[in-house]
Amino acid sequence: MNLIKTSLLTAGVLLSQFGMAQDDTFKLDESYQIDKQGTIYLDSDDANVRIMGSDRNDVHVKIFRKVTRKGMVFGNESFEVQVKPRNGNLYIQDIQQQVSVGVVGYIREEYEITIEAPNSVNLDINGDDDDYDIRSMHGSIALEVDDGDARLTNCQGNSFDFNFDDGDLVMDGASGSLTLSLDDGDADIRNASFENIDLTADDGDIEIATSLSDNGTYSFRVDDGNIDLTVLKGGGTFHIYHDDGHVSASQAFNIKMKEDDETKLELNNGSARVKMRADDASIRLRSI
């Protein structure tokens, strides 16, 4: 008799973890204090993130996450977001713990993070599978993205530090210094005025339109892809090392040296130093 009761109890516990249809919803809508030169630290997983800068004094954080499960689901999940102001900064981190044995049906997730912040604050972002839309943020911006895309519009800070494992970057309007590492992705950067660039790409197409600063340094290293550099203003020397690729330049560039694995050009009206190293890439230079 005890064995039968134990078996029924065990079966009941197991069945309680199954669901034919289930919705889990998380909502947060709060405002938090931050220093004008503080930093927002964001660590999230699989979210659509939108960050907008303005002349406001605090940070408004709005989060909506809904998980819809249909069919037979065995397992459980816990989800929470910790938001902590500390030392003039703001830390936002989602904590997800999931134990899943099997699903017969489907799981659908909606996850949106919207942040309205003072445009002077800095951003330090770490994402696993997130997409970002960042607008009018004028502090320094650091992005560590494992698998996702980012679009930045009118961000006029002095420092951009990006590391993408597998994703695309689009920027419209930028200045200061750019450090960019792409493992497998493309970059499309327009209307920029960078003073320094340090770019490394393993496999991707790079399109950059920027002015060149006198005495600025610009380094491009691409293993397998294409580089399309448009100089909006300024000039300097362009030293290109190429193993197996094609180099072309518009008529504004003066060819100083051209060999099988090395090309040197000059563009008047500036003294910037541009170095490019390409293993198996095509390089195109233009001036407007």
C-alpha positions in Angstrom: 0.0 0.0 0.0 2.8 2.4 0.9 4.5 1.5 -2.4 1.4 2.4 -4.3 1.0 5.7 -2.5 4.7 6.5 -3.1 4.3 5.7 -6.8 1.2 7.9 -7.1 2.9 10.7 -5.3 5.9 10.5 -7.6 3.7 10.4 -10.6 1.8 13.4 -9.4 5.0 15.4 -8.8 6.2 14.6 -12.3 2.9 15.4 -14.0 2.8 18.7 -12.1 5.9 19.7 -14.1 4.1 19.2 -17.4 1.9 21.8 -19.0 -0.3 21.9 -22.0 -0.2 25.7 -22.3 1.7 28.1 -20.0 2.6 31.8 -20.0 5.3 33.4 -17.9 5.5 37.2 -17.9 8.0 39.5 -16.3 7.5 43.3 -16.2 9.6 46.2 -14.8 9.0 49.9 -15.2 11.2 52.0 -12.8 13.5 55.1 -12.8 16.9 55.1 -11.1 19.5 57.8 -10.2 22.9 58.0 -12.0 25.7 60.5 -12.1 26.0 62.6 -15.3 29.3 60.9 -16.1 28.3 57.5 -14.6 28.1 54.2 -16.4 25.2 51.8 -17.2 26.4 48.2 -17.0 24.0 45.9 -18.9 24.3 42.1 -19.0 21.4 40.3 -20.8 20.7 37.3 -22.8 18.5 37.1 -26.0 16.8 40.5 -25.7 16.0 43.3 -28.1 17.6 46.3 -26.4 16.8 49.9 -27.2 18.8 52.7 -25.5 18.0 56.4 -26.1 19.8 59.4 -24.8 18.3 62.8 -23.9 18.8 65.7 -21.4 17.0 63.8 -18.7 18.6 63.4 -15.2 17.7 59.8 -14.4 17.5 56.4 -16.1 14.2 55.0 -17.0 14.3 51.2 -17.4 11.4 49.3 -18.9 11.6 45.5 -19.3 9.0 43.2 -20.7 9.5 39.5 -21.1 6.9 36.9 -21.9 7.5 33.2 -22.5 4.6 31.2 -24.1 4.8 27.4 -24.0 2.4 25.1 -25.8 2.4 21.4 -25.8 3.9 19.0 -23.2 6.8 20.7 -21.4 8.8 19.1 -18.7 11.1 21.3 -16.7 11.1 24.7 -15.0 12.7 28.1 -15.4 13.4 31.0 -13.1 14.0 34.6 -14.3 14.7 37.9 -12.6 16.4 41.2 -13.4 18.6 42.9 -10.8 18.8 46.6 -11.1 21.2 48.2 -8.6 22.5 51.8 -8.5 26.0 51.9 -7.0 28.7 54.6 -6.7 27.0 56.8 -9.3 26.6 53.9 -11.8 23.7 51.6 -12.7 24.0 47.8 -12.9 21.3 45.8 -14.8 21.6 42.1 -15.0 19.2 39.4 -15.9 19.5 36.0 -14.2 18.1 33.0 -15.9 18.1 29.5 -14.7 16.5 26.8 -16.8 16.1 23.1 -16.3 14.4 21.5 -19.3 14.2 17.8 -20.0 11.9 17.9 -23.1 9.3 19.8 -25.1 6.6 18.4 -27.4 5.3 21.6 -29.0 7.0 25.0 -29.0 8.3 27.8 -26.8 8.0 31.5 -27.9 9.9 34.3 -26.1 9.3 38.0 -26.3 12.0 40.0 -24.5 12.3 43.8 -24.8 14.6 46.1 -22.8 14.1 49.9 -23.2 16.4 52.3 -21.5 16.1 56.1 -21.5 19.2 57.7 -20.1 21.1 61.0 -19.8 23.1 61.3 -23.1 26.3 62.0 -21.2 26.6 58.6 -19.4 28.7 55.7 -20.5 27.6 52.3 -21.6 29.3 48.9 -20.8 27.2 46.1 -22.4 27.6 42.4 -22.4 25.1 40.3 -24.4 24.9 36.7 -25.4 22.2 36.8 -28.2 20.9 40.3 -28.2 20.2 43.0 -30.8 20.9 46.6 -30.0 19.5 50.0 -31.1 21.4 52.8 -29.5 20.7 56.4 -30.2 22.2 59.8 -29.1 24.4 58.4 -26.4 27.5 60.7 -26.2 29.6 58.9 -23.5 32.0 56.1 -24.1 30.4 52.8 -25.4 31.8 49.3 -24.9 30.0 46.3 -26.5 30.8 42.7 -26.0 28.4 40.7 -28.2 28.5 37.0 -28.6 25.8 36.6 -31.3 23.8 39.7 -32.2 23.6 42.9 -34.2 24.1 46.5 -33.2 22.9 49.8 -34.7 24.2 53.1 -33.3 22.9 56.4 -34.5 24.3 59.9 -33.6 26.5 58.7 -30.8 29.2 61.3 -30.5 31.3 60.0 -27.7 35.1 59.9 -27.7 35.6 56.1 -27.2 34.0 53.1 -28.9 35.3 49.6 -28.0 33.4 46.8 -29.7 34.0 43.0 -29.7 31.6 41.0 -31.9 31.9 37.2 -32.1 29.2 36.7 -34.8 27.1 39.8 -35.7 26.9 43.0 -37.7 27.6 46.6 -36.8 25.9 49.7 -38.3 27.0 53.2 -37.2 25.8 56.5 -38.5 27.6 59.5 -37.0 30.5 58.9 -34.7 33.8 60.5 -33.5 36.8 59.9 -31.2 38.5 56.5 -31.2 37.2 53.2 -32.5 38.5 49.7 -31.4 36.6 47.0 -33.3 37.1 43.2 -33.4 34.9 41.1 -35.7 35.1 37.4 -35.8 32.4 36.7 -38.4 30.4 39.8 -39.3 30.2 43.0 -41.3 30.6 46.6 -40.3 28.9 49.6 -42.1 30.1 52.9 -40.6 29.0 56.3 -42.1 29.5 60.0 -41.4 32.3 59.5 -38.9 35.1 61.7 -37.8 37.4 59.2 -36.0 40.8 60.3 -34.7 42.0 56.8 -34.3 40.9 53.3 -35.6 42.1 49.9 -34.6 40.1 47.3 -36.5 40.5 43.6 -36.7 38.2 41.3 -38.7 38.6 37.5 -39.3 35.9 37.2 -41.9 33.7 40.1 -42.9 33.1 43.1 -45.1 34.1 46.5 -43.8 32.7 49.8 -45.1 33.8 52.9 -43.3 33.3 56.6 -44.4 35.2 58.9 -42.0 37.3 62.0 -42.0 41.0 61.6 -41.1 42.6 63.6 -38.4 46.1 65.0 -38.8 48.6 62.9 -37.0 45.8 60.3 -36.4 46.6 56.6 -36.7 44.3 54.1 -38.4 45.0 50.4 -38.4 43.0 47.7 -40.4 43.7 44.0 -40.3 41.4 41.7 -42.3 42.0 38.0 -42.8 39.3 37.2 -45.3 36.9 39.9 -46.5 36.7 43.3 -48.1 37.7 46.8 -46.9 36.0 49.8 -48.4 37.4 53.1 -47.0 35.9 56.5 -48.0 37.8 59.5 -46.8 35.4 62.3 -46.2 38.0 64.9 -45.2 41.7 65.0 -44.7 44.5 62.9 -46.1 47.8 61.2 -45.3 49.9 58.1 -46.2 48.3 54.7 -46.8 50.6 51.7 -46.4 49.0 48.5 -47.5 50.3 44.9 -47.0 48.5 42.3 -49.0 49.1 38.6 -49.5 46.4 37.6 -51.9 44.1 40.4 -52.7 43.2 43.4 -54.9 43.9 47.0 -54.1 42.2 49.9 -56.0 42.1 53.6 -55.3 40.4 56.6 -56.8 42.4 59.2 -58.8 42.8 61.5 -55.8 45.4 59.0 -54.4 49.0 59.1 -55.6 50.7 55.8 -56.0 54.2 55.9 -54.4 55.0 52.2 -54.5 53.3 49.1 -55.8 54.7 45.6 -55.5 53.2 42.1 -55.3 52.6 42.2 -51.6 52.9 45.9 -50.7 51.3 49.2 -51.9 51.9 52.7 -50.7 49.7 55.7 -51.6 49.3 59.3 -50.5 46.3 61.6 -50.3 46.9 65.3 -50.1 45.4 67.6 -47.5 46.5 65.8 -44.4 49.1 63.9 -42.4 47.2 60.9 -41.0 48.9 57.5 -41.0 46.8 54.6 -42.3 48.1 51.0 -42.3 46.2 48.0 -43.7 47.1 44.3 -43.6 45.0 41.9 -45.7 45.5 38.2 -46.1 42.8 37.4 -48.6 40.8 40.6 -49.0 40.0 43.3 -51.6 40.7 46.9 -50.6 39.1 50.0 -52.1 40.0 53.5 -51.3 38.0 56.6 -52.2 38.0 60.3 -51.4 35.1 62.7 -51.5 
